Amino acid sequence: MEQPFYDQVYELVRLIPPGRVTSYGAIAKSLGAGGSSRLVGYALRFAGTVHPPVPSFRVVNRVGLLTGKFHFNPPELMEQLLEKEGIPIKDNKVQNFKLYFWDPLVEL
């Protein structure tokens, strides 16, 4: 039986190393669902209820914007968690995005 898409997303996001970020699109592409970045976002909306925990704060949009921050309570928590791991954020955007970007198609 095929693993449900949301579970595949959670499994992949758990592999993102501390101090790195990836994008919704990179996750979708690596799961063979290119063009389904929005579906990855929907899956991550429920990541707070999943065990083991899913570090969804490490997933940003394709240019490094913290578009998922409004699903954190408080919204500033996403930025705080990333900065705690050494990722510089300015104006809700990862600075030097390419330096911190983790591409599952390359890294795995």
Secondary structure, DSSP 4 states (H G I P E B T S, - for coil): -PPPHHHHHHHHHTTSPTT-BEEHHHHHHHTT-TT-HHHHHHHHHTGGG-SS---GGGEE-TTSB-TTGGGSSSTHHHHHHHHHTT--EETTEETTHHHHB--HHHH-
